[in-house]
Amino acid sequence: MTTHPATTASTGPATGSKAAAAIEKARSEGRAALIGYLPAGFPDVQTTIDAGIAMAENGVDLIEIGIPYSDPVMDGHVIQEATVEALDKGFTVPRIFDVVEGITSATDAAVLVMTYWNPVMRMGVRAFAERLAAAGGAGLITPDLVPDEASEWLAASDEFGLDRVFLVAPSTSPQRMQDTVDASRGFVYAVSVMGVTGARTSVGAAARAVVDAAHAAGAERVCVGLGVSSSAQVREIGAYSDGVIVGTALVAALRDGGVDGVAELTRELSTGTGKATA
């Protein structure tokens, strides 16, 4: 994979950032980090925990756990169906801390929560941050929150030592790119395509352009998500990014094959990073 010189941008040093530490460990091994996503409460809370542990044991370096949301703007049909099922079964936002603690107590993987901003506001930003830190969480990925509207979250994440991962896309302007890189801690999430989540046969050239723009703005760690579903794509994207994010394919594996299906796919995906698993 390509390595990038250290900068002073607030994607920051590995010290104090669980996500950065995990990515830097992968980098020290000459590979991109593998990041896996699952929605909390699908098909139930304990299975989410077990699947997260299975990912960590089979090659994932960081784990994203999504809070089910009734009106998603970014999720494709596979993830939407999973989150609807979780909500129908009674999942509530406070259960996210049970999921995070269940995984962090059993693995060394950094666990981030991916959430639209409304659930955090409803609980209270500081209260959410405090509970997430207490559960061992690394931080938040916030698809619909932009840095200039995030002052309360910036303060709370500083107070509790949490990572804050903002998104950039092919449409991101140079100024917005700079602002996002400056505000992020842990890594910058590069959306590889314009559209919703979902496995794709090709990720496209836009992903590399977004990663290059983020690195040029000073980001030390840029991870690519949306559309990744195979070890070949992991290998391709890992050649120029610092981490590769897989979501829909893992959710489908959990739906179709349970925890064992997640473990099997994770092992296969990890061969794209060059990481050997037991």
ABEGO torsion letter per residue (X at the ends): XBBBBBBABAAEBABGBAAAAAAAAAAAAGBBBBBBBBBBGOABAAAAAAAAAAAAAAGBABBBBBBBBABBAABBAAAAAAAAAAAAAGBBAAAAAAAAAAAAAABABBBBBBBBAAAAAAAEAAAAAAAAAAAGBAEBBBAABBAAAAAAAAAAAAAAGBBBBBBBBAABBAAAAAAAAAABBGBBBBBABBEBBEBBABAEAAAAAAAAAAAAAGBABBBBBEGBABAAAAAAAAAABABBBBAAAAAAAAAAAEAAAAAAAAAAAAAAAGBBBX
